[in-house]
Amino acid sequence: MQLELRHLLAIRRIAEAGSLGMAARRLGISQPALSAQLRRIERVVGGELFLRGPRGMEPTQLGQFVLAKARRVLDEMDSLGAEARGLVPGGPLRLGCTLLVLVDELLDRTDTVMVGQELSVDVGFSVTTLVRALTAGQYEAILYGEVNDHRVALPDTSDARTVVPCEPFCVRLSAGHPLASRDTVDLADLADEQWLAQAEDDDGGPEALIAACAQAGFTPRSRHRTTDRKIGHELVAAGRAVALTQPTAGAAPGTVLRPLAGTPITGRIRLAWNRATVTPAQANLLHRAAALSYLALLDTNPFHREWWDAHPGLHPGVD
């Protein structure tokens, strides 16, 4: 067997994730398949690349050598598409987004703010996939979320700007839930609930929920996972799950949104773009469109408007 780009990518993903399970999810394959692939790669290079340590899968000395080479090759391949596209100015801008609440509003805002600029918007579920597409030149810009202290690693060829520095996540409950009548909900009171797993599992959200629940004295249980908002809302309405939600999320039949006491989980919205294909003026317009899209949703839930007005230092700068 000869090493291929997919093998180098697998090595890099394992190193980034620190676990085979997380790396497999980000690569879109099963953990047993990734484990078997790693063993084949190790046979080719002649030794173990990773050992399980206190911080997860850690590269051996050989692994560090191979990983450095893999990153160099992958970075060169990633820049090829972006640099080639940069030689053809004036084309349409392609924006990739995670499933943020503001995306629906963004479609209208970009038409208004970026008059005359051809723009396409794609929605995905993985921040990792969006970053790789940005690096490879498949998108000129991406809009994504980060939760709590999580920071998305961006390519050196990109610039980034924060759209919303902080928003307090809330919880969606069935309208018939015993806690639905409260103004705020303590996370500890949700210890016995089933949580709807988040579609975006590489934005720091799952880790933030686990950490916050641990602080509240329990481990969250997740039974359901869906990327379809309607199905997720139906599961919550039926009382089969509760869900962590952005505070600008809209109403759904049979459900209510309630803020979490003490704001244990917060989100951040970021815009990143390829310097070779997006001008500073275009980046400013994209940022303005995203910021206006978010501001248009502030009155969706009165509790969030109240929180927002009490934190003026977090407001995006929009002329």
N, C-alpha and C positions, 0 to 999 in steps of 0.2 A: 504493500500500500504506500502511496505517496501522499504527503501532506497537501491539503487543499485549503482554500480560504475559509471554508466552513469549519475546518479543524482548528485553525488559528482563532476564529471567532469563538468557538466553544471554550478554548483555553482562556481567552480574555473574559468571557462571561463568568466562568467559574471563579476566576480571581476577583472580579468585581462583586459578585454576589456573596462569595464566601461559603456557599453551599451548593450542592448539586441540585437540590430541589428547586431553589430560587432560580438558578441558572437555566435549568430545563424549562421552567415556565417562561422565562424571557426569550428563550430560543424557540419556543413553540413545539417542544418535543417532550417525551416522557422522561422521567428520571432514570429508569432502567436503560433506555436507549442512550442517554447521555453518558451514563456510567460505562456502558459497553464501548462507546466511542472513545472515551478517555483511555480505557485500557488499550485499545488499538493504537491510539496516538503514542502512548507510553512505550509500546513495543517498538514503534518506529524510531523514536528518539533514544531508546535504550535505557530508560529508567523512570522512576516515579516522578511525576510533576507536582503532585499535591499530597500533603499529609493532613490528617484531621488534628487540629490544635484547639486551644481554648477559645480562639476567635473564629472557629470554623475551618474551612478548607484553606490551608496556607501553602504557598508554593515552596518547594524544596529549592536547593541551590540550582539544580538543573532546571526546575520549573521557572525560576526567576530569569535564567538565561533565555529560555524558549519564549517566555512571556514578553520579554523586552523586544525580541526579534519579531514576534507576532504583532505587537502593537505598532512597530515601525512599518511593517508590510501593510497592515490594515489601514493605518492612517494615510499611507500613500495611495491606496486604492480608493479610500473614501474621498480624498481631495481631488481625484481625477475628474469625477463627474462635476463637482462644484466649480473647479477652475475652468473646465471646458465650457460650462454654461456661462461663466462670467465673460467669456469672449464674445458672447452674442447678447449685447445689451438691448433693452427695450421690450423684452418678452413679458408674458404674463407672470404675475407673482403667484406662487403656490403656497398656501398656508395650511399647515397641519395642526390640528387641535385635539386635545383629549376631551372627554365628554363633560366639559364644564357647563354649568347652567347658563352662562352668558352667550354660548355659541349661537343659539337661535336669534338673539338680539343682534349679535355681531354681523350676521349676514346682511341685515338692513343697514347697519351703521357703516360698514365698509363701502356700500354703494353710495352713501351720502358723503362720507368724508373723503373717499378716494375716487372722486369723479374722474372718469377718463382712464383709470388704471384697470386693466383686465386682471381679475383676481379669482382664484378658485380656492375653495375651503373644503378640506377633507377632515372627517372626524374619526379618530382612532381611540383605542383603549389602553395603549401602552406608551408611557413616556419614553421608555428605552427605545422602542421602535421609532418614535418620532425623532429622537435625537440622532439615531443612525440614519434615518432618511434625510435629515438636515445635513449631516456630514457628507452623505453620498450625493447631495445635490438634487434629491427628489423633491425637497421643499426648499423654498427660499426663507421661510420663517416658520416658527412653531409657537403655539400658545399652550401653556401647560400649567398644572398645579403642583405645589409642593406642600407637604403637611408637616407641621411642627418643625423640627430641626433638620429635616431631610433636605439635601441639596443635590440637584441633578447635575451630573458631570457633562459639560458641554465641550464641543471640539474647539481647538485653538483658533479655528477659522471663523468663529462666531462672536458676536456681541450679544449682550442681553440687558434687559431692563425690566424692573418690577412694575407691574400694572397695579396690583393691590397687595400691599405689604402684609396685611393681616386681616383675616376674617374669622369669627368664632363659629366653628361647626356646631350644628344642632342635631337633634334626633327626630326622626319621623316615626310616629306611633300610630297604632290603630285608634280611630276616634272613640272606640269603646274601651280603650285601655284604662285601667284604674288611675294611671298617672296623667292621662290626657287633660284632666281638669286643672292641673297645676300650671302656674306661670313659668316655672323653671323645673328642670328635672335633675336630680342628683344621679350621677353615673352609677353610684353604688346601688341604687334602687333598681338598676337594670341587670343585676347579676344573674338572674334566672332566665333571662331572655335569650332567644336565638337571634343572632345578628345576620343581616343580609350582607354577604361579603361584597366588598367594593369591586367594581369592574376594573378600576385602575389600581393594580396591586403593586406598582413599582414607583409610586409617588410618595412613599413614606406613610401612607394612610394605615395599612394594616399594622405596621410597627407602632404607630402613634396610638392606635386604639388599644393594642395589647398593653403598652406601657401605661396608658391612662387607667385602664381597667385594673392593672396590677396595683397601681397606686390606690385605687378604690377598694382593693381587697379581693379581686376575683379575676378569673380568666374568661374572656369572651368566647362564646360558642357560635360557630357559623355553620349553618346547614345548607343555606341556599346561596346561589351565585348566579347573577344574570347581568347581561349588558343592556337589557331592554328595560327602559324606565317604567313602562306601563305594567309589565309583569312584576317588577319590583314593588310598585305601588300596590298592586293587587295582593301580593303576599303580605305586605304590611297591613293593609286594610282588613285582611282576613284574620289578623292577629297571629300570623305564623312567624313573624320576624319584626325586628326593629332595625332602623337603618341610620347610619351616620350620613349627614346631608349638609350641603352648603346652605348658609342662612338666606340666600336669595332664591332658593328653590321655590317653585310654585305649589299651589294647592293640588291635592289629588283626592278624588272621592273616597270617603271613608277613612281619611288619615288627617293627622294634625302634626304641626311642627312645633317643637318646644326647645328653647335654648338650654344648654347644659350648664349647671351651676359651676361657677369658677372658671369657665372657658378652658377646660383641660386639653382641648384639641383645637388647633387653629390651622388655617390654610393660607396659602400665598399664591398669587397668580403672576406668572412670568411670561415675557415675550423674548424669544431669541431669534436671531437672524444671521444669515451668511453675509459677511462683510463684502464678499466678492460680487454678490448679485443683488444686494439691497442697498440703496443709497441712504445716507442719514435722513434725508427728507422723507423717503418712503417709510423708514423705520419709525419716524415721528408720527406719521399718519396712521400706521398700524397701531401704534401705542395709543394714540388718541381715540381711534375707533374702539379698541378693546376697553379703554377706561370709560368712555361714554356708554358702552354697552352695559358695563357693570353698574354705573350710576343710575341707569334707567330702571334697574331692578331693585333699588334700595327700598322702595315702598311696598315690595311684595309681602314682606312680613314686618308688622309694626315693631316687634322686639328687636329686629336687626337695625331698623332706622334709628331707634333709640340708642342702641349701642354705637352705631356709626357716628351719630351726632356728638356723642360723648368722647369720641377719639378723633378729633380733627387732624392730628398729626399723621394719621394713617391715610388720609385722602390722597388720591392720585392728582398730580398736577396736570390740569387740563385748561388750556387757554380759553 
